[in-house]
Amino acid sequence: MTRPLPGEYQPFYARYVDLAPEDDVLAAMETQAPLTRAQILGFSDRPEHRYAPGKWSVKQTVGHMADTERVFGFRALWFARADPAPLPGFEQNDWMRHSPFEDQTLADLLDGFEAARRSNMAVLRSLSPQAWARSGVASGHSISVRALAHGMLGHERAHLQLLAERYR
């Protein structure tokens, strides 16, 4: 597998794809896993912490990471299977208003993220080169399976950077 080309995703996704510069995104996801776990569990003593009023808590951030992992993974599977139907977008703030993340433990939220990642990696490992190159429409824009995979890793890294910079 190779990195996605800029025409395989909209500029909005470039911030995530750019944070996953590796060609072998699956190996990078494997390497990232223990780093993510350690960083998130470093907030175990303050999982409700928000860096500013109105911003998401650590728990909400991890829950959002899991939601996005699931959405990107579903999109990747849908497009890899060459289903031509477009997929809707999702508005993260609307989802957050209806999410029970504050009622869950940080460890449970992390387990949910890791379970979604493992499931997505199992699907991605099974794909043919042709499936990796397929694309479809989500949120009204075309995106390839490989761009979604890089976007998964980049999204994770973007939120880990945010946690490191603003939540410490």
C-alpha positions in Angstrom: 0.0 0.0 0.0 1.1 3.5 -0.6 0.2 7.0 0.7 -2.9 8.6 -0.8 -2.4 11.3 -3.4 -3.9 14.7 -2.7 -6.7 14.1 -5.2 -7.9 11.1 -3.2 -9.3 13.3 -0.4 -10.6 16.8 0.2 -8.3 19.5 1.7 -10.1 19.2 5.0 -8.7 15.7 5.5 -5.1 16.9 4.6 -4.5 17.8 8.3 -5.0 14.1 9.2 -3.4 12.5 6.2 -0.3 14.7 6.7 0.0 13.4 10.3 0.4 9.9 8.9 3.3 10.2 6.5 4.1 6.5 6.6 3.5 4.3 3.5 2.7 1.3 5.7 -0.2 2.7 7.6 -0.9 -0.6 9.3 2.6 -0.9 10.7 2.3 2.7 11.9 -1.0 1.9 13.6 0.6 -1.0 15.4 3.5 1.2 16.6 1.2 3.9 17.7 -1.1 1.7 19.9 1.1 1.5 23.0 1.9 5.2 22.8 -1.7 6.2 22.6 -2.6 3.9 25.5 0.1 5.4 27.7 -0.7 9.0 26.9 -4.4 8.6 27.5 -4.0 6.6 30.7 -1.7 9.5 31.9 -4.9 11.4 32.4 -6.5 8.8 34.7 -6.2 11.2 37.6 -8.2 13.9 35.8 -10.4 12.4 33.1 -13.0 15.2 33.4 -10.4 17.9 32.8 -11.1 20.5 30.1 -8.5 22.9 29.0 -11.0 25.7 28.8 -14.7 26.2 29.5 -16.9 24.7 26.8 -14.2 22.5 25.5 -14.4 18.7 25.6 -13.1 16.8 28.6 -10.4 14.2 28.2 -13.1 11.5 28.3 -15.1 13.2 25.6 -12.0 13.5 23.5 -11.3 9.8 23.8 -15.0 9.0 23.1 -14.8 11.2 20.0 -11.7 9.4 18.8 -13.6 6.1 19.1 -16.6 7.5 17.3 -14.5 8.8 14.4 -12.5 5.6 14.2 -15.8 3.7 13.8 -17.1 6.1 11.2 -13.9 6.2 9.1 -13.7 2.4 9.4 -17.2 1.9 8.2 -16.6 4.2 5.3 -13.4 2.3 4.4 -15.3 -1.0 4.4 -18.2 0.4 2.4 -15.9 1.8 -0.3 -13.6 -1.2 -0.3 -16.6 -3.4 -1.1 -17.4 -1.0 -4.1 -20.8 0.0 -2.8 -21.7 3.0 -5.0 -24.2 4.6 -2.5 -22.9 7.8 -0.9 -22.5 8.0 2.9 -23.7 10.8 5.1 -21.5 13.1 7.1 -21.5 13.3 10.8 -21.4 16.5 12.9 -19.1 15.8 15.8 -20.6 18.4 18.1 -24.1 17.1 17.5 -22.9 13.6 18.3 -21.1 14.8 21.4 -24.4 16.3 22.8 -25.9 12.8 22.6 -22.9 10.7 23.8 -22.6 9.2 27.2 -18.9 9.6 27.5 -18.9 11.4 30.9 -20.7 8.4 32.4 -18.0 5.9 31.3 -14.5 5.4 32.7 -11.5 6.6 30.9 -10.3 2.9 30.7 -13.6 1.8 29.1 -13.5 4.6 26.6 -9.9 3.7 25.7 -10.9 0.0 25.4 -13.7 1.1 23.0 -11.2 3.0 20.8 -8.8 0.1 20.8 -11.5 -2.4 19.9 -12.6 -0.2 17.0 -9.0 0.1 15.8 -8.4 -3.6 16.0 -11.5 -4.3 14.0 -10.6 -1.7 11.4 -7.1 -3.1 11.1 -8.5 -6.6 10.5 -10.6 -5.3 7.7 -7.7 -3.2 6.2 -5.3 -6.2 6.4 -7.7 -8.3 4.3 -8.0 -5.8 1.5 -6.7 -6.4 -2.0 -4.6 -3.6 -3.7 -7.6 -2.8 -5.8 -9.8 -2.3 -2.7 -7.2 0.0 -1.1 -7.4 2.2 -4.2 -11.3 2.4 -4.3 -13.1 5.5 -3.3 -16.6 6.6 -2.6 -18.5 9.7 -1.5 -18.9 10.6 2.2 -20.1 14.0 3.4 -20.6 14.9 -0.2 -16.9 14.4 -1.1 -14.9 11.7 -2.7 -12.3 9.9 -0.5 -10.3 6.7 -1.1 -9.9 3.8 1.3 -6.2 4.5 1.7 -6.9 8.1 2.5 -9.4 7.0 5.1 -6.8 4.6 6.7 -4.2 7.4 6.9 -7.0 9.7 8.2 -7.7 7.2 11.0 -4.1 7.3 12.2 -3.8 11.1 11.6 -7.0 11.8 13.5 -5.6 9.8 16.4 -2.3 11.7 16.4 -4.1 15.1 16.0 -6.0 14.5 19.2 -3.0 13.1 21.0 -1.2 16.4 20.1 -4.1 18.4 21.4 -4.1 16.4 24.6 -0.4 16.9 25.1 -0.4 20.6 24.3 -3.6 21.9 25.9 -4.6 19.4 28.6 -1.4 19.0 30.5 
